[in-house]
């Protein structure tokens, strides 16, 4: 049992280091030698844990990126409350550059989606699955909000979810290398304005 625990700790450490390398250089510009140098591993030790660079990267997506995106953007949506303030608060928290968001996973997801588009079907599918999971949860929450009377009946929930995802990823990309609180503030105000337009006329505010 202790051996398995030690192995998991080792792999977790290797993944965090690897994610840092892939983030700085991009997947296609990172060679196996770059990875081995950063991890301070021999090829034999690397292949003991992973079949290839691709397998290593997929493991990182599954065990770091998915976990972070889930806790940051999906888990908070599990609520019975009015979805509008919940979604706005979730987006606002996800854009907050605090210690819980150091690795800026929103940037990573956007960057990797762009890098792998039409280049690697298998990896692109894993990345798209993250978006699909987020989209499904957003649509479900928006539909419940419609049923509960918080959102107007005419609202296209799938379209609204697509807009929310696209606007968030766009903001994360624009904020890369920047720490403009004013920029984020203006975006959140516009997001709130958009959500106001989704409310039934009777409770529009």
Z-matrix of the N, CA and C atoms (Angstrom, degrees):
N
C 1 1.458
C 2 1.526 1 111.20
N 3 1.332 2 115.78 1 -43.54
C 4 1.462 3 120.60 2 179.73
C 5 1.526 4 110.75 3 -64.74
N 6 1.323 5 116.12 4 -34.29
C 7 1.461 6 121.14 5 178.36
C 8 1.528 7 110.74 6 -65.40
N 9 1.343 8 116.00 7 -42.65
C 10 1.463 9 120.65 8 178.29
C 11 1.517 10 111.43 9 -65.20
N 12 1.332 11 116.40 10 -39.71
C 13 1.455 12 121.08 11 178.91
C 14 1.527 13 110.25 12 -64.27
N 15 1.320 14 116.32 13 -43.18
C 16 1.462 15 121.15 14 178.97
C 17 1.524 16 110.30 15 -62.62
N 18 1.332 17 116.71 16 -39.48
C 19 1.458 18 121.54 17 179.24
C 20 1.526 19 110.85 18 -64.58
N 21 1.344 20 116.78 19 -41.81
C 22 1.467 21 120.47 20 179.24
C 23 1.520 22 111.22 21 -65.26
N 24 1.314 23 116.54 22 -39.77
C 25 1.473 24 121.34 23 178.33
C 26 1.523 25 109.75 24 -63.29
N 27 1.335 26 115.70 25 -42.93
C 28 1.470 27 120.76 26 179.34
C 29 1.523 28 111.01 27 -62.42
N 30 1.338 29 117.08 28 -47.56
C 31 1.462 30 121.18 29 -179.04
C 32 1.524 31 110.58 30 -63.72
N 33 1.321 32 116.70 31 -39.31
C 34 1.465 33 120.75 32 178.86
C 35 1.525 34 110.31 33 -61.79
N 36 1.333 35 116.19 34 -42.05
C 37 1.467 36 120.83 35 178.80
C 38 1.524 37 110.43 36 -65.07
N 39 1.319 38 116.74 37 -41.70
C 40 1.460 39 121.20 38 179.33
C 41 1.528 40 110.80 39 -63.38
N 42 1.317 41 116.17 40 -36.95
C 43 1.467 42 120.27 41 -178.99
C 44 1.521 43 111.60 42 -69.10
N 45 1.313 44 117.26 43 -42.51
C 46 1.468 45 119.89 44 178.70
C 47 1.528 46 110.91 45 -62.69
N 48 1.324 47 116.05 46 -41.87
C 49 1.464 48 119.67 47 178.59
C 50 1.524 49 110.69 48 -66.24
N 51 1.334 50 115.31 49 -41.99
C 52 1.452 51 119.89 50 -179.82
C 53 1.517 52 112.01 51 -64.51
N 54 1.328 53 116.52 52 -39.98
C 55 1.459 54 120.49 53 179.02
C 56 1.520 55 110.47 54 -61.14
N 57 1.318 56 115.98 55 -38.93
C 58 1.467 57 120.86 56 178.26
C 59 1.526 58 110.60 57 -62.41
N 60 1.331 59 116.89 58 -42.20
C 61 1.473 60 121.20 59 179.34
C 62 1.524 61 110.82 60 -65.68
N 63 1.319 62 117.39 61 -48.13
C 64 1.463 63 121.62 62 -178.97
C 65 1.535 64 110.99 63 -63.38
N 66 1.326 65 116.13 64 -34.28
C 67 1.462 66 120.37 65 179.57
C 68 1.525 67 110.97 66 -66.54
N 69 1.311 68 116.11 67 -42.75
C 70 1.473 69 120.66 68 -176.91
C 71 1.528 70 112.56 69 -73.12
N 72 1.340 71 117.06 70 -39.56
C 73 1.467 72 119.87 71 -172.30
C 74 1.528 73 114.15 72 -109.08
N 75 1.333 74 116.88 73 -16.72
C 76 1.457 75 120.13 74 -173.10
C 77 1.522 76 109.44 75 86.75
N 78 1.316 77 116.41 76 154.78
C 79 1.458 78 120.71 77 -176.62
C 80 1.525 79 112.09 78 -63.53
N 81 1.324 80 116.96 79 -49.51
C 82 1.466 81 120.96 80 -173.75
C 83 1.529 82 113.19 81 -72.37
N 84 1.322 83 116.75 82 -21.90
C 85 1.470 84 120.28 83 178.02
C 86 1.527 85 112.18 84 -92.38
N 87 1.317 86 116.47 85 1.00
C 88 1.465 87 121.18 86 179.30
C 89 1.524 88 109.36 87 -103.20
N 90 1.308 89 116.10 88 118.42
C 91 1.467 90 120.20 89 179.44
C 92 1.523 91 110.04 90 -89.92
N 93 1.320 92 115.71 91 165.61
C 94 1.462 93 119.36 92 177.01
C 95 1.526 94 109.89 93 -62.41
N 96 1.341 95 117.21 94 -35.41
C 97 1.470 96 120.43 95 177.76
C 98 1.523 97 111.22 96 -62.36
N 99 1.352 98 116.75 97 -38.49
C 100 1.472 99 120.22 98 176.60
C 101 1.523 100 110.39 99 -59.92
N 102 1.332 101 114.85 100 -43.53
C 103 1.458 102 120.49 101 -178.86
C 104 1.525 103 110.87 102 -65.01
N 105 1.325 104 115.73 103 -46.58
C 106 1.473 105 120.17 104 -178.75
C 107 1.525 106 111.50 105 -62.34
N 108 1.328 107 115.97 106 -38.16
C 109 1.468 108 120.36 107 179.46
C 110 1.519 109 110.41 108 -65.84
N 111 1.333 110 116.67 109 -44.46
C 112 1.457 111 120.79 110 -178.93
C 113 1.534 112 111.14 111 -67.49
N 114 1.328 113 115.73 112 -39.57
C 115 1.466 114 119.75 113 -177.71
C 116 1.522 115 112.72 114 -82.71
N 117 1.343 116 115.28 115 -12.12
C 118 1.466 117 120.79 116 -177.14
C 119 1.525 118 110.28 117 57.97
N 120 1.346 119 113.98 118 49.32
C 121 1.453 120 121.17 119 -179.33
C 122 1.519 121 110.96 120 -123.47
N 123 1.313 122 115.22 121 154.64
C 124 1.458 123 120.25 122 169.86
C 125 1.524 124 107.61 123 -84.71
N 126 1.344 125 116.93 124 164.67
C 127 1.461 126 119.79 125 177.62
C 128 1.524 127 110.72 126 -60.78
N 129 1.321 128 115.63 127 -38.80
C 130 1.458 129 120.00 128 -179.48
C 131 1.520 130 112.05 129 -61.80
N 132 1.338 131 116.10 130 -42.51
C 133 1.465 132 120.76 131 179.87
C 134 1.527 133 110.47 132 -67.04
N 135 1.337 134 116.14 133 -38.15
C 136 1.471 135 120.01 134 179.40
C 137 1.527 136 110.17 135 -64.50
N 138 1.340 137 115.76 136 -48.07
C 139 1.464 138 119.97 137 -178.13
C 140 1.531 139 112.84 138 -70.59
N 141 1.319 140 116.49 139 -13.02
C 142 1.462 141 119.94 140 173.61
C 143 1.530 142 109.91 141 -67.91
N 144 1.340 143 116.29 142 -31.90
C 145 1.463 144 121.47 143 -177.55
C 146 1.528 145 113.19 144 -99.72
N 147 1.348 146 116.76 145 -34.35
C 148 1.468 147 120.48 146 -173.39
C 149 1.521 148 110.90 147 -134.14
N 150 1.331 149 116.49 148 146.18
C 151 1.466 150 121.89 149 -177.84
C 152 1.521 151 112.30 150 -75.07
N 153 1.348 152 116.90 151 -32.14
C 154 1.463 153 121.23 152 -175.17
C 155 1.524 154 109.53 153 -165.02
N 156 1.325 155 116.34 154 175.97
C 157 1.465 156 120.65 155 175.44
C 158 1.527 157 109.85 156 -61.65
N 159 1.325 158 116.33 157 -40.23
C 160 1.462 159 120.67 158 179.50
C 161 1.524 160 110.82 159 -63.09
N 162 1.328 161 117.12 160 -45.55
C 163 1.459 162 122.14 161 178.60
C 164 1.528 163 110.33 162 -60.51
N 165 1.311 164 116.39 163 -40.10
C 166 1.471 165 122.98 164 178.51
C 167 1.531 166 110.19 165 -62.46
N 168 1.329 167 116.52 166 -45.80
C 169 1.454 168 121.10 167 -178.51
C 170 1.533 169 111.02 168 -66.14
N 171 1.328 170 116.84 169 -41.79
C 172 1.464 171 121.11 170 178.86
C 173 1.534 172 110.14 171 -62.50
N 174 1.324 173 116.29 172 -39.59
C 175 1.464 174 120.43 173 178.29
C 176 1.528 175 110.08 174 -61.88
N 177 1.333 176 116.20 175 -40.03
C 178 1.469 177 120.93 176 178.28
C 179 1.528 178 110.36 177 -63.19
N 180 1.326 179 116.64 178 -44.80
C 181 1.475 180 120.76 179 178.46
C 182 1.520 181 110.22 180 -58.96
N 183 1.328 182 116.05 181 -48.86
C 184 1.464 183 121.04 182 -175.38
C 185 1.530 184 112.99 183 -66.95
N 186 1.331 185 116.69 184 -33.91
C 187 1.457 186 119.54 185 -171.82
C 188 1.522 187 115.33 186 -105.72
N 189 1.308 188 118.31 187 -16.17
C 190 1.464 189 119.90 188 177.98
C 191 1.521 190 112.14 189 -117.14
N 192 1.335 191 116.11 190 -56.44
C 193 1.460 192 120.40 191 -174.40
C 194 1.532 193 111.21 192 -65.82
N 195 1.328 194 117.55 193 -49.08
C 196 1.472 195 120.75 194 179.85
C 197 1.526 196 110.58 195 -60.00
N 198 1.313 197 116.37 196 -44.05
C 199 1.466 198 120.73 197 -178.16
C 200 1.528 199 111.40 198 -61.80
N 201 1.336 200 115.72 199 -42.51
C 202 1.456 201 119.98 200 -178.51
C 203 1.524 202 111.14 201 -70.37
N 204 1.321 203 117.21 202 -45.06
C 205 1.463 204 120.86 203 179.10
C 206 1.519 205 110.01 204 -61.46
N 207 1.327 206 116.78 205 -40.20
C 208 1.464 207 120.68 206 -179.90
C 209 1.525 208 110.82 207 -62.01
N 210 1.326 209 117.17 208 -48.60
C 211 1.463 210 120.24 209 -177.14
C 212 1.524 211 112.02 210 -69.90
N 213 1.324 212 116.47 211 -29.63
C 214 1.464 213 121.27 212 -175.38
C 215 1.531 214 112.94 213 -85.58
N 216 1.340 215 116.76 214 -40.53
C 217 1.457 216 119.96 215 -169.53
C 218 1.527 217 115.73 216 -120.54
N 219 1.318 218 117.58 217 -18.01
C 220 1.468 219 119.72 218 -175.06
C 221 1.525 220 112.52 219 -108.84
N 222 1.300 221 117.17 220 -48.17
C 223 1.464 222 120.58 221 -178.04
C 224 1.530 223 113.00 222 -56.04
N 225 1.350 224 119.11 223 -41.14
C 226 1.473 225 119.23 224 179.46
C 227 1.531 226 113.48 225 -62.46
N 228 1.337 227 117.83 226 -17.16
C 229 1.463 228 120.85 227 -178.57
C 230 1.524 229 112.35 228 -77.99
N 231 1.318 230 118.03 229 -7.01
C 232 1.464 231 122.30 230 179.76
C 233 1.532 232 108.25 231 -79.78
N 234 1.313 233 115.79 232 79.83
C 235 1.463 234 121.25 233 -175.07
C 236 1.517 235 110.44 234 -144.69
N 237 1.319 236 115.60 235 157.15
C 238 1.467 237 121.32 236 176.04
C 239 1.526 238 110.42 237 -104.36
N 240 1.320 239 116.34 238 3.62
C 241 1.459 240 120.80 239 -178.09
C 242 1.525 241 111.32 240 -82.09
N 243 1.333 242 114.79 241 177.70
C 244 1.461 243 121.88 242 173.89
C 245 1.529 244 108.22 243 -55.15
N 246 1.327 245 119.48 244 122.29
C 247 1.470 246 121.07 245 -174.68
C 248 1.527 247 114.44 246 -69.14
N 249 1.328 248 117.74 247 -24.20
C 250 1.458 249 120.16 248 -173.99
C 251 1.530 250 112.57 249 -61.87
N 252 1.340 251 119.94 250 -56.92
C 253 1.472 252 118.38 251 178.01
C 254 1.522 253 113.36 252 -65.60
N 255 1.332 254 116.55 253 -29.35
C 256 1.468 255 120.19 254 179.64
C 257 1.529 256 110.46 255 -64.87
N 258 1.333 257 117.37 256 -46.30
C 259 1.470 258 121.34 257 -179.70
C 260 1.523 259 110.65 258 -66.18
N 261 1.333 260 116.74 259 -43.26
C 262 1.464 261 120.23 260 179.42
C 263 1.525 262 110.79 261 -60.97
N 264 1.327 263 116.56 262 -45.19
C 265 1.464 264 120.86 263 179.91
C 266 1.530 265 111.30 264 -63.76
N 267 1.333 266 116.34 265 -39.59
C 268 1.464 267 120.88 266 178.68
C 269 1.524 268 111.13 267 -61.88
N 270 1.342 269 116.36 268 -46.01
C 271 1.468 270 120.83 269 178.77
C 272 1.524 271 110.57 270 -63.77
N 273 1.329 272 115.81 271 -43.64
C 274 1.470 273 120.58 272 -179.18
C 275 1.526 274 111.05 273 -61.67
N 276 1.321 275 116.98 274 -44.09
C 277 1.463 276 120.82 275 178.64
C 278 1.525 277 111.65 276 -64.99
N 279 1.343 278 116.04 277 -37.48
C 280 1.462 279 120.61 278 -179.19
C 281 1.527 280 112.12 279 -68.04
N 282 1.327 281 116.61 280 -23.33
C 283 1.464 282 120.65 281 179.45
C 284 1.529 283 112.20 282 -91.22
N 285 1.318 284 116.09 283 -5.73
C 286 1.460 285 120.40 284 -178.09
C 287 1.530 286 110.40 285 -75.43
N 288 1.342 287 117.54 286 120.53
C 289 1.480 288 120.06 287 -176.84
C 290 1.521 289 112.43 288 -82.14
N 291 1.332 290 116.93 289 61.13
C 292 1.461 291 119.69 290 -179.67
C 293 1.524 292 110.73 291 -100.07
N 294 1.316 293 116.44 292 -175.70
C 295 1.464 294 121.13 293 -174.98
C 296 1.525 295 112.55 294 -65.46
N 297 1.344 296 117.64 295 -22.02
C 298 1.461 297 120.23 296 179.32
C 299 1.522 298 112.81 297 -81.47
N 300 1.320 299 115.95 298 -3.55
C 301 1.460 300 119.48 299 -176.20
C 302 1.530 301 110.46 300 -130.52
N 303 1.320 302 116.46 301 29.21
C 304 1.457 303 122.66 302 -173.00
C 305 1.525 304 113.91 303 -55.62
N 306 1.320 305 116.82 304 -43.47
C 307 1.460 306 119.96 305 -173.72
C 308 1.520 307 113.71 306 -83.41
N 309 1.344 308 115.80 307 3.26
C 310 1.468 309 121.06 308 173.94
C 311 1.524 310 112.43 309 47.39
N 312 1.319 311 116.63 310 61.38
C 313 1.459 312 120.98 311 -175.30
C 314 1.517 313 113.26 312 -63.35
N 315 1.319 314 116.81 313 -24.67
C 316 1.461 315 118.59 314 175.28
C 317 1.513 316 111.39 315 -63.39
N 318 1.341 317 116.34 316 -39.70
C 319 1.458 318 120.90 317 176.58
C 320 1.519 319 109.80 318 -63.26
N 321 1.318 320 115.48 319 -45.29
C 322 1.459 321 120.44 320 -177.26
C 323 1.516 322 111.37 321 -59.58
N 324 1.305 323 115.98 322 -47.32
C 325 1.456 324 120.29 323 -178.11
C 326 1.522 325 110.30 324 -60.14
N 327 1.315 326 116.46 325 -46.28
C 328 1.466 327 120.93 326 179.89
C 329 1.528 328 111.02 327 -63.88
N 330 1.325 329 116.19 328 -45.24
C 331 1.476 330 120.87 329 -179.31
C 332 1.521 331 111.64 330 -63.47
N 333 1.321 332 116.24 331 -45.98
C 334 1.460 333 120.24 332 -178.04
C 335 1.521 334 111.89 333 -68.40
N 336 1.329 335 116.91 334 -36.50
C 337 1.466 336 119.61 335 176.53
C 338 1.528 337 110.59 336 -60.07
N 339 1.330 338 115.71 337 -41.63
C 340 1.467 339 120.03 338 179.15
C 341 1.529 340 110.73 339 -68.16
N 342 1.333 341 117.34 340 -40.66
C 343 1.460 342 121.09 341 -176.82
C 344 1.533 343 112.45 342 -68.01
N 345 1.319 344 116.64 343 -37.08
C 346 1.467 345 119.03 344 -174.05
C 347 1.524 346 114.23 345 -95.76
N 348 1.307 347 117.49 346 -3.88
C 349 1.458 348 120.56 347 179.17
C 350 1.532 349 110.26 348 -59.13
N 351 1.328 350 116.49 349 119.65
C 352 1.470 351 123.20 350 -179.21
C 353 1.527 352 114.34 351 63.32
N 354 1.333 353 117.39 352 19.07
C 355 1.464 354 119.81 353 -179.34
C 356 1.528 355 113.17 354 -119.76
N 357 1.309 356 116.93 355 -33.65
C 358 1.460 357 120.00 356 -179.30
C 359 1.525 358 107.72 357 -148.73
N 360 1.314 359 116.19 358 100.83
C 361 1.467 360 121.34 359 -173.60
C 362 1.522 361 112.90 360 -60.41
N 363 1.322 362 116.63 361 -41.71
C 364 1.460 363 119.58 362 -175.85
C 365 1.527 364 111.30 363 -65.44
N 366 1.340 365 116.52 364 -49.68
C 367 1.464 366 119.35 365 -179.66
C 368 1.524 367 110.48 366 -67.14
N 369 1.329 368 116.51 367 -40.13
C 370 1.464 369 119.77 368 179.40
C 371 1.526 370 110.95 369 -59.98
N 372 1.339 371 116.15 370 -34.97
C 373 1.466 372 119.90 371 179.23
C 374 1.527 373 110.56 372 -64.83
N 375 1.324 374 117.96 373 -41.85
C 376 1.458 375 120.80 374 178.31
C 377 1.526 376 110.75 375 -61.14
N 378 1.334 377 116.20 376 -41.61
C 379 1.463 378 120.82 377 179.56
C 380 1.525 379 110.93 378 -67.28
N 381 1.327 380 116.30 379 -42.90
C 382 1.455 381 120.44 380 178.89
C 383 1.530 382 111.30 381 -64.72
N 384 1.334 383 116.08 382 -32.40
C 385 1.468 384 120.34 383 178.26
C 386 1.532 385 111.40 384 -62.35
N 387 1.341 386 116.12 385 -33.98
C 388 1.467 387 120.05 386 177.51
C 389 1.522 388 109.61 387 -63.74
N 390 1.334 389 115.92 388 -46.25
C 391 1.464 390 120.33 389 178.27
C 392 1.524 391 111.09 390 -62.88
N 393 1.327 392 116.29 391 -40.81
C 394 1.463 393 120.59 392 -179.37
C 395 1.524 394 111.44 393 -62.67
N 396 1.342 395 115.97 394 -40.50
C 397 1.461 396 120.58 395 178.91
C 398 1.525 397 110.74 396 -63.22
N 399 1.332 398 115.66 397 -43.57
C 400 1.463 399 120.74 398 178.07
C 401 1.532 400 109.91 399 -64.58
N 402 1.323 401 116.20 400 -44.60
C 403 1.460 402 121.28 401 -178.88
C 404 1.534 403 111.39 402 -61.01
N 405 1.325 404 116.93 403 -46.17
C 406 1.466 405 121.30 404 -179.31
C 407 1.530 406 110.86 405 -58.84
N 408 1.320 407 116.41 406 -42.98
C 409 1.462 408 120.47 407 -179.49
C 410 1.529 409 112.06 408 -69.35
N 411 1.329 410 116.38 409 -37.60
C 412 1.465 411 119.75 410 176.50
C 413 1.528 412 110.89 411 -64.60
N 414 1.322 413 116.08 412 -47.41
C 415 1.465 414 120.60 413 -179.24
C 416 1.522 415 110.35 414 -60.45
N 417 1.319 416 116.79 415 -44.01
C 418 1.464 417 121.46 416 179.79
C 419 1.525 418 111.00 417 -59.85
N 420 1.333 419 116.55 418 -44.53
C 421 1.460 420 120.75 419 -179.38
C 422 1.531 421 111.10 420 -67.87
N 423 1.326 422 117.11 421 -40.37
C 424 1.460 423 120.83 422 179.08
C 425 1.534 424 111.33 423 -65.35
N 426 1.315 425 116.57 424 -39.61
C 427 1.472 426 120.22 425 178.43
C 428 1.531 427 110.66 426 -66.08
N 429 1.319 428 116.59 427 -38.56
C 430 1.454 429 119.60 428 176.78
C 431 1.526 430 110.17 429 -64.93
N 432 1.352 431 115.27 430 -39.20
C 433 1.460 432 119.82 431 177.28
C 434 1.515 433 111.52 432 -62.74
N 435 1.323 434 115.83 433 -36.04
C 436 1.469 435 120.76 434 176.84
C 437 1.540 436 109.61 435 -65.97
N 438 1.315 437 116.22 436 -44.92
C 439 1.471 438 121.44 437 -179.71
C 440 1.532 439 110.93 438 -63.12
N 441 1.341 440 116.96 439 -38.07
C 442 1.466 441 121.50 440 -177.76
C 443 1.530 442 113.13 441 -82.07
N 444 1.329 443 116.62 442 -3.98
C 445 1.460 444 119.75 443 176.86
C 446 1.513 445 116.01 444 90.47
N 447 1.345 446 117.16 445 8.88
C 448 1.467 447 119.98 446 178.87
C 449 1.529 448 111.93 447 -85.33
N 450 1.327 449 115.95 448 -21.53
C 451 1.464 450 121.85 449 -176.75
C 452 1.527 451 108.74 450 -126.50
N 453 1.331 452 115.73 451 140.74
C 454 1.462 453 120.87 452 -176.66
C 455 1.523 454 111.18 453 -63.14
N 456 1.327 455 115.71 454 147.60
C 457 1.457 456 122.48 455 -176.42
C 458 1.529 457 112.96 456 -62.61
N 459 1.337 458 117.26 457 -29.17
C 460 1.464 459 119.85 458 -174.78
C 461 1.528 460 113.00 459 -79.33
N 462 1.333 461 117.95 460 -9.27
C 463 1.472 462 121.59 461 -173.70
C 464 1.527 463 110.99 462 -66.77
N 465 1.325 464 115.58 463 132.61
C 466 1.469 465 122.53 464 174.64
C 467 1.529 466 107.31 465 -84.33
N 468 1.325 467 117.16 466 101.80
C 469 1.467 468 121.17 467 -174.70
C 470 1.527 469 112.25 468 -63.62
N 471 1.336 470 117.21 469 -38.27
C 472 1.468 471 120.46 470 178.26
C 473 1.529 472 110.22 471 -64.09
N 474 1.336 473 116.23 472 -41.72
C 475 1.466 474 120.30 473 179.04
C 476 1.517 475 111.67 474 -66.25
N 477 1.337 476 116.28 475 -40.10
C 478 1.466 477 120.34 476 178.78
C 479 1.524 478 110.74 477 -64.08
N 480 1.337 479 116.73 478 -41.51
C 481 1.461 480 120.86 479 179.14
C 482 1.526 481 110.72 480 -63.17
N 483 1.331 482 116.37 481 -42.07
C 484 1.470 483 120.90 482 178.75
C 485 1.528 484 110.33 483 -61.36
N 486 1.330 485 116.48 484 -41.27
C 487 1.466 486 120.71 485 179.68
C 488 1.531 487 110.70 486 -64.69
N 489 1.332 488 116.72 487 -44.30
C 490 1.467 489 120.95 488 -179.22
C 491 1.531 490 110.79 489 -60.20
N 492 1.336 491 116.28 490 -46.95
C 493 1.469 492 120.73 491 -179.35
C 494 1.519 493 110.94 492 -63.75
N 495 1.331 494 116.50 493 -46.92
C 496 1.467 495 120.71 494 -177.98
C 497 1.528 496 111.24 495 -64.03
N 498 1.324 497 117.12 496 -40.78
C 499 1.466 498 119.92 497 -178.43
C 500 1.525 499 110.99 498 -68.25
N 501 1.339 500 116.49 499 -38.78
C 502 1.464 501 119.87 500 178.67
C 503 1.526 502 111.42 501 -64.93
N 504 1.329 503 116.44 502 -49.55
C 505 1.460 504 119.86 503 -179.45
C 506 1.533 505 110.62 504 -62.75
N 507 1.333 506 115.89 505 -37.15
C 508 1.464 507 119.46 506 177.30
C 509 1.516 508 111.89 507 -63.66
N 510 1.316 509 116.80 508 -42.31
C 511 1.460 510 120.52 509 178.95
C 512 1.521 511 111.47 510 -65.14
N 513 1.326 512 116.26 511 -41.71
C 514 1.460 513 119.29 512 179.40
C 515 1.529 514 110.45 513 -61.17
N 516 1.325 515 116.24 514 -38.76
C 517 1.460 516 120.00 515 178.95
C 518 1.524 517 110.85 516 -67.30
N 519 1.322 518 116.97 517 -42.93
C 520 1.463 519 121.10 518 179.93
C 521 1.523 520 111.95 519 -65.71
N 522 1.328 521 116.42 520 -30.56
C 523 1.460 522 120.52 521 -178.25
C 524 1.525 523 113.37 522 -84.33
N 525 1.327 524 117.12 523 -5.71
C 526 1.461 525 120.40 524 -176.98
C 527 1.531 526 109.76 525 -59.49
N 528 1.316 527 115.62 526 123.71
C 529 1.457 528 120.41 527 -179.43
C 530 1.509 529 112.80 528 79.39
N 531 1.340 530 117.16 529 6.55
C 532 1.458 531 121.10 530 -178.79
C 533 1.517 532 109.07 531 -129.54
N 534 1.318 533 115.84 532 156.88
C 535 1.462 534 120.46 533 178.04
C 536 1.526 535 108.57 534 -135.37
N 537 1.315 536 115.57 535 55.32
C 538 1.455 537 120.79 536 -176.04
C 539 1.521 538 110.71 537 -89.55
N 540 1.331 539 116.04 538 100.41
C 541 1.459 540 120.67 539 178.89
C 542 1.523 541 110.41 540 -65.87
N 543 1.329 542 115.86 541 -33.76
C 544 1.458 543 119.97 542 179.35
C 545 1.520 544 111.41 543 -65.28
N 546 1.335 545 115.74 544 -38.61
C 547 1.462 546 121.79 545 178.65
C 548 1.531 547 110.22 546 -62.75
N 549 1.323 548 115.60 547 -45.09
C 550 1.463 549 120.97 548 178.63
C 551 1.526 550 110.05 549 -64.25
N 552 1.332 551 115.64 550 -42.45
C 553 1.469 552 120.06 551 -179.69
C 554 1.521 553 110.83 552 -58.76
N 555 1.330 554 117.81 553 -45.45
C 556 1.471 555 121.15 554 -179.81
C 557 1.525 556 110.85 555 -64.13
N 558 1.320 557 116.14 556 -39.52
C 559 1.468 558 120.12 557 178.66
C 560 1.526 559 110.96 558 -62.48
N 561 1.337 560 116.37 559 -46.44
C 562 1.465 561 120.60 560 -179.32
C 563 1.525 562 110.81 561 -62.69
N 564 1.328 563 117.30 562 -38.28
C 565 1.469 564 120.29 563 178.39
C 566 1.528 565 110.48 564 -63.60
N 567 1.321 566 117.20 565 -40.73
C 568 1.462 567 120.73 566 178.25
C 569 1.527 568 111.14 567 -68.81
N 570 1.345 569 115.60 568 -35.06
C 571 1.464 570 119.93 569 177.49
C 572 1.528 571 109.79 570 -64.26
N 573 1.328 572 116.47 571 -41.91
C 574 1.464 573 121.11 572 177.71
C 575 1.526 574 110.36 573 -62.86
N 576 1.327 575 115.79 574 -40.11
C 577 1.458 576 120.44 575 178.65
C 578 1.532 577 110.40 576 -62.56
N 579 1.339 578 115.46 577 -40.77
C 580 1.462 579 119.99 578 177.82
C 581 1.527 580 110.41 579 -61.90
N 582 1.325 581 116.82 580 -44.80
C 583 1.456 582 120.04 581 -179.00
C 584 1.531 583 111.58 582 -67.12
N 585 1.317 584 116.82 583 -31.92
C 586 1.462 585 119.61 584 175.59
C 587 1.528 586 110.94 585 -59.71
N 588 1.343 587 114.88 586 -34.11
C 589 1.463 588 119.01 587 -179.64
C 590 1.524 589 112.51 588 -71.74
N 591 1.336 590 116.49 589 -13.82
C 592 1.466 591 120.67 590 179.58
C 593 1.533 592 112.31 591 -88.42
N 594 1.329 593 116.13 592 -12.25
C 595 1.460 594 119.62 593 -176.83
C 596 1.524 595 111.38 594 -74.89
N 597 1.318 596 116.69 595 150.47
C 598 1.466 597 119.80 596 172.62
C 599 1.532 598 109.67 597 -58.47
N 600 1.315 599 119.01 598 145.14
C 601 1.454 600 123.67 599 -176.67
C 602 1.515 601 111.79 600 -53.38
N 603 1.310 602 116.87 601 -37.86
C 604 1.474 603 121.23 602 -175.65
C 605 1.517 604 112.55 603 -62.53
N 606 1.362 605 117.18 604 -28.63
C 607 1.483 606 118.52 605 -178.36
C 608 1.519 607 110.77 606 -116.82
N 609 1.328 608 116.60 607 18.56
C 610 1.469 609 120.38 608 -179.69
C 611 1.511 610 109.23 609 -63.45
N 612 1.321 611 116.13 610 131.45
C 613 1.467 612 119.62 611 -179.61
C 614 1.503 613 109.71 612 -145.89
